Amino acid sequence: MKKIIVLILLSLLLISCSSNDDTLRVGMDLRFYPFTGMDSKGNPSGIEVDIAKALGEYLNKEVVIINTEFPMLIPALQSEEIDIVIGSMSVTEDREETVDFSQPYMYDKIVALVNKDFADLNNVSEDMSVENFFSIVDAKFIGITGSVAVSIPQSYGFEVEAVTSDAVAEREIIIGSADILVGAYTLYGMHDTNKETTIMYKNAIELSDIAMAVKEGNAELLSGVNEFIAQMETSGLNDQLKENWDQEIGKKLFNDSMTLDYYLSR
């Protein structure tokens, strides 16, 4: 089995590892367990870490995981510090202008974290239709630059306060400086730690394709990646992922009945 090498600092990468035909440098943000995280010993651990390992074996390449903050993943790809992004990255029109995406390997349901006072004032509930949700007058949206948290509200005609980290967006929702943060599974954790000040709007706003990203024009790597994704189900990889991670998904979404199938199927 190919060994996984973890380099936390990009500077270490420049010193000790250079790109070659036998290496696949995978960029991911190791703060989002159980998808891309770390175990108690600081080693990469998560669903997409396992997918990266399986991809390396499929391509017969040694996987080097480069821990990179999410907003810097595409710049790192463009500057050739990494070869591929595997990290719950949604396919958006803006991103498609700068990278080449694979076929989707997971699907995310886009939901929203809402300031509780704002929700109470506007009768926000899970039964509210998406159309009515985005018809609330003067709603203040916030989100990370380049993410669906920005692009989706903008598609409904809203201006969005763009920030550089989830922590900043979460804080603004908690204190009421912003009303709504659109996003994916990470919002469940934000709500769980802020139940007095937030609610979850769980009615799926959009189904978002999650795909791997390579530098524009890297057709050879993209072809191999798409072949790998096409056989994830028939090879038994998806079943193994479910066996390993269903329990953690239930914990992450604070619902024991929810499993990895939620993300692997449309």
C-alpha beads as a LAMMPS data file, in Angstrom:
LAMMPS data file: protein, C-alpha beads

266 atoms
265 bonds

1 atom types
1 bond types

-500.0 500.0 xlo xhi
-500.0 500.0 ylo yhi
-500.0 500.0 zlo zhi

Masses

1 110.0

Atoms # bond

1 1 1 0.000 0.000 0.000
2 1 1 1.288 3.436 -0.849
3 1 1 2.338 5.458 2.193
4 1 1 0.587 8.709 3.077
5 1 1 2.937 11.587 3.803
6 1 1 1.581 14.643 5.596
7 1 1 3.219 18.032 5.282
8 1 1 1.525 20.690 7.375
9 1 1 3.572 23.602 6.107
10 1 1 3.971 24.398 2.443
11 1 1 7.540 25.478 3.164
12 1 1 8.374 21.912 4.128
13 1 1 6.963 20.777 0.816
14 1 1 9.275 23.076 -1.098
15 1 1 12.278 21.766 0.815
16 1 1 11.584 18.042 0.946
17 1 1 9.230 17.153 -1.866
18 1 1 8.891 18.127 -5.468
19 1 1 6.262 17.057 -7.974
20 1 1 7.078 13.949 -9.995
21 1 1 5.259 11.207 -11.860
22 1 1 5.182 8.966 -8.773
23 1 1 3.701 11.554 -6.408
24 1 1 0.194 12.954 -6.059
25 1 1 0.115 16.101 -3.930
26 1 1 -3.394 16.385 -2.513
27 1 1 -4.562 19.699 -1.093
28 1 1 -7.211 19.617 1.619
29 1 1 -8.146 21.645 4.697
30 1 1 -7.727 19.311 7.668
31 1 1 -10.212 21.121 9.902
32 1 1 -13.424 19.494 8.768
33 1 1 -13.710 16.064 10.358
34 1 1 -15.163 13.552 9.506
35 1 1 -14.479 14.520 5.877
36 1 1 -11.017 16.103 6.079
37 1 1 -9.672 16.127 9.617
38 1 1 -7.053 14.782 11.990
39 1 1 -7.059 12.009 14.551
40 1 1 -5.897 12.347 18.160
41 1 1 -2.278 11.947 17.039
42 1 1 -2.506 14.692 14.417
43 1 1 -2.619 12.323 11.457
44 1 1 -5.037 12.992 8.587
45 1 1 -8.290 11.165 9.157
46 1 1 -11.593 11.335 7.359
47 1 1 -13.773 10.184 4.515
48 1 1 -11.935 12.205 1.886
49 1 1 -8.575 11.222 3.350
50 1 1 -9.589 7.606 2.692
51 1 1 -10.717 8.574 -0.816
52 1 1 -7.357 10.263 -1.461
53 1 1 -5.520 7.123 -0.308
54 1 1 -7.665 4.948 -2.570
55 1 1 -7.062 7.301 -5.502
56 1 1 -3.316 7.088 -4.928
57 1 1 -3.459 3.302 -5.008
58 1 1 -5.605 3.375 -8.152
59 1 1 -3.143 5.692 -9.933
60 1 1 -0.109 3.927 -8.405
61 1 1 1.114 7.171 -6.893
62 1 1 2.439 8.106 -3.473
63 1 1 -0.022 10.510 -1.837
64 1 1 1.289 13.642 -0.154
65 1 1 -1.404 15.494 1.770
66 1 1 -0.850 19.249 1.943
67 1 1 -2.886 20.861 4.723
68 1 1 -4.107 24.120 3.167
69 1 1 -6.805 26.524 4.337
70 1 1 -9.854 26.214 2.100
71 1 1 -9.669 29.703 0.479
72 1 1 -6.059 28.967 -0.561
73 1 1 -6.696 25.595 -2.214
74 1 1 -7.323 26.917 -5.721
75 1 1 -4.386 29.374 -5.582
76 1 1 -2.168 26.479 -4.452
77 1 1 -3.426 24.454 -7.412
78 1 1 -2.788 27.283 -9.853
79 1 1 0.735 27.832 -8.537
80 1 1 1.409 24.076 -8.822
81 1 1 2.085 23.622 -5.105
82 1 1 -0.503 20.846 -5.220
83 1 1 -1.752 18.573 -8.002
84 1 1 -5.356 18.067 -6.943
85 1 1 -7.945 19.315 -4.464
86 1 1 -9.963 16.694 -2.583
87 1 1 -11.877 18.500 0.116
88 1 1 -15.667 18.892 -0.136
89 1 1 -15.279 21.490 -2.872
90 1 1 -18.570 22.366 -4.558
91 1 1 -18.592 22.906 -8.318
92 1 1 -19.478 26.532 -9.047
93 1 1 -19.361 28.621 -12.210
94 1 1 -16.683 30.896 -10.739
95 1 1 -14.451 27.968 -9.836
96 1 1 -14.969 26.344 -13.222
97 1 1 -13.371 29.413 -14.774
98 1 1 -10.082 28.709 -12.981
99 1 1 -9.826 24.918 -12.514
100 1 1 -10.964 21.710 -14.205
101 1 1 -13.395 19.634 -12.151
102 1 1 -13.843 15.885 -12.161
103 1 1 -17.153 14.120 -12.175
104 1 1 -18.844 14.434 -8.766
105 1 1 -17.978 11.828 -6.132
106 1 1 -20.352 13.172 -3.459
107 1 1 -23.393 15.413 -3.322
108 1 1 -24.035 18.006 -0.679
109 1 1 -27.337 19.429 0.421
110 1 1 -27.035 23.149 0.906
111 1 1 -28.740 24.420 4.071
112 1 1 -28.427 27.574 6.181
113 1 1 -27.493 28.757 9.658
114 1 1 -29.830 31.555 10.758
115 1 1 -29.626 34.012 13.636
116 1 1 -32.412 32.996 16.035
117 1 1 -33.819 36.490 16.619
118 1 1 -33.993 37.037 12.859
119 1 1 -35.625 33.629 12.398
120 1 1 -38.239 34.332 15.068
121 1 1 -38.996 37.746 13.584
122 1 1 -39.473 36.300 10.087
123 1 1 -41.092 32.964 11.028
124 1 1 -38.268 30.916 9.521
125 1 1 -38.884 27.179 9.838
126 1 1 -37.993 23.973 7.993
127 1 1 -41.430 24.081 6.394
128 1 1 -40.687 27.425 4.725
129 1 1 -40.150 27.008 0.990
130 1 1 -36.815 27.963 -0.522
131 1 1 -38.568 30.646 -2.566
132 1 1 -40.048 32.240 0.566
133 1 1 -36.762 31.879 2.431
134 1 1 -35.012 33.982 -0.187
135 1 1 -37.866 36.467 -0.278
136 1 1 -37.265 37.774 3.227
137 1 1 -36.761 41.518 2.848
138 1 1 -33.467 43.016 4.027
139 1 1 -31.902 39.682 5.009
140 1 1 -28.172 40.121 5.608
141 1 1 -26.129 37.262 4.157
142 1 1 -22.514 36.445 4.940
143 1 1 -20.123 33.861 3.521
144 1 1 -16.576 32.880 2.614
145 1 1 -15.264 34.427 -0.576
146 1 1 -15.703 32.103 -3.557
147 1 1 -18.063 29.706 -1.764
148 1 1 -21.731 28.797 -2.265
149 1 1 -22.429 30.959 0.787
150 1 1 -21.781 33.911 -1.510
151 1 1 -22.859 32.644 -4.930
152 1 1 -26.276 31.261 -3.945
153 1 1 -27.627 34.398 -2.206
154 1 1 -26.209 36.502 -5.035
155 1 1 -28.191 34.396 -7.508
156 1 1 -31.324 35.549 -5.666
157 1 1 -30.277 39.184 -5.921
158 1 1 -28.789 39.675 -2.445
159 1 1 -25.585 41.450 -1.617
160 1 1 -23.351 39.256 0.533
161 1 1 -20.712 40.251 3.057
162 1 1 -17.672 38.228 1.966
163 1 1 -15.240 37.094 4.678
164 1 1 -12.197 34.829 4.727
165 1 1 -13.065 32.245 7.382
166 1 1 -15.938 30.220 8.796
167 1 1 -15.106 31.489 12.281
168 1 1 -15.743 35.093 11.263
169 1 1 -19.028 34.223 9.549
170 1 1 -20.166 32.152 12.528
171 1 1 -19.422 34.966 14.963
172 1 1 -21.354 37.492 12.904
173 1 1 -24.404 35.199 12.826
174 1 1 -24.207 34.590 16.585
175 1 1 -24.082 38.274 17.513
176 1 1 -26.676 39.246 14.906
177 1 1 -24.477 41.410 12.715
178 1 1 -25.470 39.042 9.897
179 1 1 -28.658 37.014 9.547
180 1 1 -27.989 34.027 7.295
181 1 1 -25.009 31.842 6.434
182 1 1 -25.644 29.411 3.571
183 1 1 -23.505 26.301 3.521
184 1 1 -23.201 22.573 4.035
185 1 1 -22.595 20.084 6.844
186 1 1 -20.238 22.318 8.846
187 1 1 -23.214 24.498 9.753
188 1 1 -24.684 21.704 11.880
189 1 1 -21.672 21.908 14.166
190 1 1 -21.910 25.688 14.367
191 1 1 -25.552 25.374 15.397
192 1 1 -24.854 22.662 17.970
193 1 1 -22.441 24.936 19.818
194 1 1 -24.725 27.972 19.496
195 1 1 -28.232 26.596 20.067
196 1 1 -29.355 29.645 22.027
197 1 1 -28.538 32.088 19.243
198 1 1 -29.029 30.146 15.991
199 1 1 -31.393 27.777 14.201
200 1 1 -30.860 25.472 11.218
201 1 1 -32.866 25.909 8.023
202 1 1 -32.651 22.292 6.790
203 1 1 -34.867 22.449 3.720
204 1 1 -32.364 21.710 0.929
205 1 1 -31.642 24.956 -0.890
206 1 1 -29.600 23.252 -3.594
207 1 1 -27.988 19.941 -4.364
208 1 1 -24.311 20.719 -4.780
209 1 1 -21.907 18.515 -6.753
210 1 1 -18.716 17.763 -4.823
211 1 1 -15.808 17.108 -7.164
212 1 1 -12.034 16.956 -7.299
213 1 1 -10.229 19.870 -8.911
214 1 1 -7.062 19.845 -11.007
215 1 1 -5.185 22.633 -12.723
216 1 1 -6.716 23.738 -16.005
217 1 1 -5.418 21.652 -18.869
218 1 1 -4.206 18.694 -16.805
219 1 1 -6.186 16.265 -18.967
220 1 1 -4.149 13.175 -18.113
221 1 1 -4.714 13.450 -14.367
222 1 1 -8.355 14.416 -14.837
223 1 1 -8.975 11.338 -16.997
224 1 1 -7.490 9.027 -14.382
225 1 1 -9.465 10.684 -11.619
226 1 1 -12.732 10.312 -13.537
227 1 1 -12.006 6.635 -14.160
228 1 1 -11.415 6.188 -10.419
229 1 1 -14.659 7.958 -9.488
230 1 1 -16.633 5.860 -11.977
231 1 1 -15.634 2.665 -10.177
232 1 1 -16.013 3.823 -6.559
233 1 1 -19.366 2.027 -6.240
234 1 1 -18.586 -1.177 -8.172
235 1 1 -15.163 -1.591 -6.524
236 1 1 -16.733 -1.647 -3.082
237 1 1 -15.027 1.574 -1.976
238 1 1 -18.308 3.320 -1.187
239 1 1 -19.469 0.366 0.905
240 1 1 -16.189 0.447 2.822
241 1 1 -16.514 4.184 3.386
242 1 1 -20.033 3.703 4.750
243 1 1 -18.894 0.920 7.061
244 1 1 -16.075 3.084 8.404
245 1 1 -17.856 6.415 8.647
246 1 1 -21.646 6.044 9.015
247 1 1 -21.471 6.403 12.774
248 1 1 -19.347 9.553 12.539
249 1 1 -21.754 11.097 10.007
250 1 1 -24.614 10.559 12.457
251 1 1 -22.613 12.305 15.146
252 1 1 -21.638 15.149 12.847
253 1 1 -25.219 15.837 11.810
254 1 1 -26.547 15.165 15.340
255 1 1 -28.916 12.527 13.962
256 1 1 -28.108 8.825 14.362
257 1 1 -30.359 7.919 11.436
258 1 1 -28.282 9.914 8.942
259 1 1 -25.546 7.991 7.127
260 1 1 -22.966 8.559 4.420
261 1 1 -25.631 7.669 1.837
262 1 1 -26.896 11.213 2.408
263 1 1 -23.744 12.430 0.631
264 1 1 -23.028 9.579 -1.779
265 1 1 -26.422 9.654 -3.517
266 1 1 -28.430 12.396 -5.156

Bonds

1 1 1 2
2 1 2 3
3 1 3 4
4 1 4 5
5 1 5 6
6 1 6 7
7 1 7 8
8 1 8 9
9 1 9 10
10 1 10 11
11 1 11 12
12 1 12 13
13 1 13 14
14 1 14 15
15 1 15 16
16 1 16 17
17 1 17 18
18 1 18 19
19 1 19 20
20 1 20 21
21 1 21 22
22 1 22 23
23 1 23 24
24 1 24 25
25 1 25 26
26 1 26 27
27 1 27 28
28 1 28 29
29 1 29 30
30 1 30 31
31 1 31 32
32 1 32 33
33 1 33 34
34 1 34 35
35 1 35 36
36 1 36 37
37 1 37 38
38 1 38 39
39 1 39 40
40 1 40 41
41 1 41 42
42 1 42 43
43 1 43 44
44 1 44 45
45 1 45 46
46 1 46 47
47 1 47 48
48 1 48 49
49 1 49 50
50 1 50 51
51 1 51 52
52 1 52 53
53 1 53 54
54 1 54 55
55 1 55 56
56 1 56 57
57 1 57 58
58 1 58 59
59 1 59 60
60 1 60 61
61 1 61 62
62 1 62 63
63 1 63 64
64 1 64 65
65 1 65 66
66 1 66 67
67 1 67 68
68 1 68 69
69 1 69 70
70 1 70 71
71 1 71 72
72 1 72 73
73 1 73 74
74 1 74 75
75 1 75 76
76 1 76 77
77 1 77 78
78 1 78 79
79 1 79 80
80 1 80 81
81 1 81 82
82 1 82 83
83 1 83 84
84 1 84 85
85 1 85 86
86 1 86 87
87 1 87 88
88 1 88 89
89 1 89 90
90 1 90 91
91 1 91 92
92 1 92 93
93 1 93 94
94 1 94 95
95 1 95 96
96 1 96 97
97 1 97 98
98 1 98 99
99 1 99 100
100 1 100 101
101 1 101 102
102 1 102 103
103 1 103 104
104 1 104 105
105 1 105 106
106 1 106 107
107 1 107 108
108 1 108 109
109 1 109 110
110 1 110 111
111 1 111 112
112 1 112 113
113 1 113 114
114 1 114 115
115 1 115 116
116 1 116 117
117 1 117 118
118 1 118 119
119 1 119 120
120 1 120 121
121 1 121 122
122 1 122 123
123 1 123 124
124 1 124 125
125 1 125 126
126 1 126 127
127 1 127 128
128 1 128 129
129 1 129 130
130 1 130 131
131 1 131 132
132 1 132 133
133 1 133 134
134 1 134 135
135 1 135 136
136 1 136 137
137 1 137 138
138 1 138 139
139 1 139 140
140 1 140 141
141 1 141 142
142 1 142 143
143 1 143 144
144 1 144 145
145 1 145 146
146 1 146 147
147 1 147 148
148 1 148 149
149 1 149 150
150 1 150 151
151 1 151 152
152 1 152 153
153 1 153 154
154 1 154 155
155 1 155 156
156 1 156 157
157 1 157 158
158 1 158 159
159 1 159 160
160 1 160 161
161 1 161 162
162 1 162 163
163 1 163 164
164 1 164 165
165 1 165 166
166 1 166 167
167 1 167 168
168 1 168 169
169 1 169 170
170 1 170 171
171 1 171 172
172 1 172 173
173 1 173 174
174 1 174 175
175 1 175 176
176 1 176 177
177 1 177 178
178 1 178 179
179 1 179 180
180 1 180 181
181 1 181 182
182 1 182 183
183 1 183 184
184 1 184 185
185 1 185 186
186 1 186 187
187 1 187 188
188 1 188 189
189 1 189 190
190 1 190 191
191 1 191 192
192 1 192 193
193 1 193 194
194 1 194 195
195 1 195 196
196 1 196 197
197 1 197 198
198 1 198 199
199 1 199 200
200 1 200 201
201 1 201 202
202 1 202 203
203 1 203 204
204 1 204 205
205 1 205 206
206 1 206 207
207 1 207 208
208 1 208 209
209 1 209 210
210 1 210 211
211 1 211 212
212 1 212 213
213 1 213 214
214 1 214 215
215 1 215 216
216 1 216 217
217 1 217 218
218 1 218 219
219 1 219 220
220 1 220 221
221 1 221 222
222 1 222 223
223 1 223 224
224 1 224 225
225 1 225 226
226 1 226 227
227 1 227 228
228 1 228 229
229 1 229 230
230 1 230 231
231 1 231 232
232 1 232 233
233 1 233 234
234 1 234 235
235 1 235 236
236 1 236 237
237 1 237 238
238 1 238 239
239 1 239 240
240 1 240 241
241 1 241 242
242 1 242 243
243 1 243 244
244 1 244 245
245 1 245 246
246 1 246 247
247 1 247 248
248 1 248 249
249 1 249 250
250 1 250 251
251 1 251 252
252 1 252 253
253 1 253 254
254 1 254 255
255 1 255 256
256 1 256 257
257 1 257 258
258 1 258 259
259 1 259 260
260 1 260 261
261 1 261 262
262 1 262 263
263 1 263 264
264 1 264 265
265 1 265 266
